[in-house]
Amino acid sequence: MSQDVLSDQQRYLAQLLEAIQRCAWFLQQSRNKINWPIEGEWLAEHKKDVTLFETLAAINERFAKLQDSIASAMRHSALLAGESTDSFLKVLALFEKQGVVNATSDWQRCRAIRNITAHDYSTDYAQIAEHFNLLNELADILLVTSQRLLAWSAEQLQIFPASQDFTTKFDTIFL
């Protein structure tokens, strides 16, 4: 165990920032495989298309992983900045004030759709299409939030992703 707890915490945040870049890039790559918006009728016609449904499953998973990674990094960043982290609403309020999150309600919408994703087993293709169209729309909120959080961490804490492995790929999302 390292003697320098602060260095360990900074290194951990750097790893979270790298994970955010990776999650964001993979989410965007999966989104790029679909012609948005999708229609329920079209989805029903392709209901046995394994590649399509693997891509949709990947979008579900990557959306959730990105949001979870951002949440962990926001909480950890707030802690390193000496801010209150006893409730995630306080963390969200901090990052809303800092311009990282546009609005707490946006974050909560993303969280709600992420939770529905984990527990909804509908076979109504119109509902499934509506769900994925919303997920696609809300993914933009997470991507922008991830970009802003990385910039904030660099500016405020001088902490950058642990490696540059995904930096160039991550940056291409926003071109």
Secondary structure, 3 states (H helix, E strand, C coil): CCCCHHHHHHHHHHHHHHHHHHHHHHHHHHHCCCCCCCCHHHHHHCCCCHHHHHHHHHHHHHHHHHHHHHHHHHHHHHHHCCCCCCCHHHHHHHHHHCCCCCCHHHHHHHHHHHHHHHHCCCCCHHHHHHHHHHHHHHHHHHHHHHHHHHHHHHHHHCCCCCCCCCHHHHHHCCC
